[in-house]
Amino acid sequence: MKRIGVLTGGGDTSALNPTIKGICLKAEELDYEVIGFIRGWAGVLDSGEYAVIKSDMIDPDLGGTILKTSRTKLGKIEGGYEQAVKNIQRLDIDGFIPIGGDDTLSVVGQLQGVRSVAITKTIDNDVGTNAPDGDVVNYEEIINYYTPGFATAAARVAEFTSMARGVRTTAYSHDRIIILEAMGMSAGWLGLAAAYGHADFIIVPEYALVMDELEQKVLERYEQNKEVIIAMSEGAVGPDGKILHEDEANVDAFGHKKLGGVAEFVAQHLKDALAEKLQTRNFNAVIPSYLWRCGAPSAVDRDNAIALGKKAVEDLDQGAGGRMACLVRKGDDLVATSVAFDTLPRKENGSLVPRKMDARFFDPEKMCITDAGVKYFEPILGPMPEARRPAKLDTKKITDA
């Protein structure tokens, strides 16, 4: 029996188990055995572990990854690439499927003699390329329409922002200004999803945050509604291009400084600048952190992830290598296909260039989504929901009675 190897690297998402499920289903159909390496790239080292996995072991509605994961960087381990190749070959792996984000997938080209078809995974949605520039967006030309895991996280951002099930109810009830922090190191895709929860303003890394402009917008909106919801990406930058808040002492194996806490930074700034003018000190930060990436996948994420797992196995069975299974849009539908891995732009060090949020999807002056952005999200989140608001009260002062 021929063998396919698979691993999951980097941060977990809700779509990893469904991806592995799809791999196992198609592998069993084509008479392959699936070898799962435990804890990402750490699993292919001499000290690593592996297990034979079957489709009936995997619940596609369970988030996370049955294979576990890590942020191991083979390039920082002496002989890491050589160990990986040796051990993959030692287990008679005929084809290899790494599932991960830009850091995990940057390793693929270093494994000489290993035939691979990669599958992307990141809630940041930053692996792939946008449609070519133009006044009209051709959505069918987006390479890797969305990365599995993003759909679930985006739905959660919209939910946490909304009046239906999110922080808007608290903002209304207490006349609060709430800053909701979404993940997104260098791309604002996840923050942009807050438009589906009708956030008042959205702050993304692609556009520098000018505090004076934000203060004025908040001032005007609060005087109008007595509540404001701001959604912002953790990687938001200031006019100098530097990230507003990061942990200098906490750096992962790939050199990324730990982000998180920018919402608290902005909430405090707005409080200092506007508390007296607005006669309120109700400025609050909400940082869901790991809640964005944990838990069960949405149906869209689950079904597309299974399809991508199957597609990767099909490619390997047909002798392909050096490819990436990804989603493309055909009309209103998303379809699993694959592209040459070299299609994706790379930096000089071999790592992938993160895909920025398409500039046509965001209005930086209004700090909100555009119609083109809404059309992008429709296959992922469905039609834009109507904003829900409490009935307007005709209030009167007691002294006027």
ZITA-V319565 format. One record per residue. N is the residue number from 1. PHI is phi in whole degrees, -180 to 180 (* if undefined). Layout:
# ZITA-V319565
N,PHI / N,PHI
This chain:
# ZITA-V319565
1,* / 2,-78 / 3,-127 / 4,-118 / 5,-100 / 6,-146 / 7,-147 / 8,-121 / 9,-124 / 10,80 / 11,-68 / 12,-75 / 13,-139 / 14,-75 / 15,-101 / 16,-71 / 17,-61 / 18,-60 / 19,-63 / 20,-65 / 21,-59 / 22,-62 / 23,-60 / 24,-66 / 25,-61 / 26,-71 / 27,-63 / 28,-67 / 29,-63 / 30,-98 / 31,68 / 32,-109 / 33,-96 / 34,-107 / 35,-105 / 36,-100 / 37,-86 / 38,-90 / 39,65 / 40,63 / 41,-65 / 42,-62 / 43,-71 / 44,-96 / 45,-79 / 46,-59 / 47,-91 / 48,-78 / 49,-131 / 50,-146 / 51,-150 / 52,-77 / 53,-121 / 54,-127 / 55,-61 / 56,-75 / 57,-84 / 58,-113 / 59,-94 / 60,-71 / 61,-98 / 62,-105 / 63,-71 / 64,76 / 65,-137 / 66,-60 / 67,-88 / 68,60 / 69,-153 / 70,-158 / 71,-107 / 72,-65 / 73,-113 / 74,-60 / 75,-65 / 76,-96 / 77,-109 / 78,-59 / 79,71 / 80,-60 / 81,-63 / 82,-64 / 83,-61 / 84,-61 / 85,-62 / 86,-60 / 87,-75 / 88,-64 / 89,-72 / 90,-60 / 91,-92 / 92,56 / 93,-79 / 94,-86 / 95,-153 / 96,-127 / 97,-125 / 98,-85 / 99,-116 / 100,-178 / 101,-93 / 102,-62 / 103,-68 / 104,-62 / 105,-77 / 106,-66 / 107,-77 / 108,-53 / 109,-68 / 110,-90 / 111,-94 / 112,-65 / 113,87 / 114,-105 / 115,-85 / 116,-128 / 117,-127 / 118,-86 / 119,-131 / 120,-78 / 121,-158 / 122,-173 / 123,-73 / 124,-74 / 125,61 / 126,-109 / 127,-113 / 128,136 / 129,-134 / 130,-81 / 131,-65 / 132,-54 / 133,-61 / 134,160 / 135,-66 / 136,-109 / 137,-82 / 138,-94 / 139,-64 / 140,-75 / 141,-98 / 142,-75 / 143,-90 / 144,69 / 145,-51 / 146,-149 / 147,-91 / 148,-52 / 149,107 / 150,-66 / 151,-59 / 152,-67 / 153,-64 / 154,-64 / 155,-63 / 156,-70 / 157,-60 / 158,-61 / 159,-65 / 160,-68 / 161,-88 / 162,-78 / 163,-75 / 164,-66 / 165,-143 / 166,-121 / 167,-73 / 168,-60 / 169,-64 / 170,-71 / 171,-59 / 172,-67 / 173,-65 / 174,-116 / 175,54 / 176,-101 / 177,-110 / 178,-117 / 179,-108 / 180,-100 / 181,-98 / 182,-106 / 183,-72 / 184,139 / 185,-69 / 186,-135 / 187,-132 / 188,-97 / 189,-55 / 190,-71 / 191,-62 / 192,-63 / 193,-63 / 194,-64 / 195,-60 / 196,-72 / 197,-103 / 198,62 / 199,-60 / 200,-70 / 201,-141 / 202,-127 / 203,-119 / 204,-126 / 205,-65 / 206,-70 / 207,-130 / 208,-63 / 209,-85 / 210,-101 / 211,-60 / 212,-59 / 213,-68 / 214,-65 / 215,-57 / 216,-65 / 217,-64 / 218,-65 / 219,-57 / 220,-67 / 221,-69 / 222,-69 / 223,-63 / 224,-82 / 225,-115 / 226,61 / 227,-167 / 228,-147 / 229,-117 / 230,-115 / 231,-106 / 232,-143 / 233,-79 / 234,-63 / 235,-95 / 236,-56 / 237,-120 / 238,-94 / 239,-58 / 240,-83 / 241,83 / 242,-90 / 243,-61 / 244,-66 / 245,-151 / 246,-154 / 247,-93 / 248,-63 / 249,-89 / 250,-115 / 251,-126 / 252,-85 / 253,-63 / 254,-97 / 255,86 / 256,-86 / 257,-75 / 258,-68 / 259,-103 / 260,123 / 261,111 / 262,-66 / 263,-63 / 264,-66 / 265,-61 / 266,-71 / 267,-60 / 268,-67 / 269,-61 / 270,-65 / 271,-63 / 272,-64 / 273,-85 / 274,-121 / 275,-56 / 276,-70 / 277,-64 / 278,-93 / 279,57 / 280,-153 / 281,-117 / 282,-85 / 283,-112 / 284,-133 / 285,-107 / 286,-124 / 287,-125 / 288,-67 / 289,54 / 290,-67 / 291,-63 / 292,-66 / 293,-106 / 294,-98 / 295,83 / 296,-69 / 297,-76 / 298,-69 / 299,-61 / 300,-61 / 301,-63 / 302,-58 / 303,-69 / 304,-70 / 305,-65 / 306,-60 / 307,-63 / 308,-69 / 309,-61 / 310,-65 / 311,-63 / 312,-62 / 313,-67 / 314,-57 / 315,-61 / 316,-63 / 317,-63 / 318,-90 / 319,89 / 320,-78 / 321,-159 / 322,65 / 323,-126 / 324,-131 / 325,-75 / 326,-154 / 327,-98 / 328,-127 / 329,-100 / 330,-125 / 331,66 / 332,-98 / 333,-106 / 334,-108 / 335,-127 / 336,-79 / 337,-142 / 338,-148 / 339,-133 / 340,-62 / 341,-60 / 342,-68 / 343,-63 / 344,-80 / 345,-67 / 346,-126 / 347,-82 / 348,-62 / 349,-82 / 350,94 / 351,-75 / 352,-73 / 353,-79 / 354,-61 / 355,-79 / 356,-78 / 357,-61 / 358,-61 / 359,-60 / 360,-75 / 361,-94 / 362,-140 / 363,-104 / 364,-68 / 365,-70 / 366,-89 / 367,57 / 368,-149 / 369,-72 / 370,-101 / 371,-61 / 372,-64 / 373,-67 / 374,-62 / 375,-65 / 376,-63 / 377,-77 / 378,-56 / 379,-70 / 380,-98 / 381,-116 / 382,86 / 383,-63 / 384,-62 / 385,-74 / 386,-73 / 387,-71 / 388,-100 / 389,-137 / 390,-65 / 391,-61 / 392,-78 / 393,-92 / 394,-93 / 395,-84 / 396,-135 / 397,-79 / 398,-57 / 399,-69 / 400,-90 / 401,-71
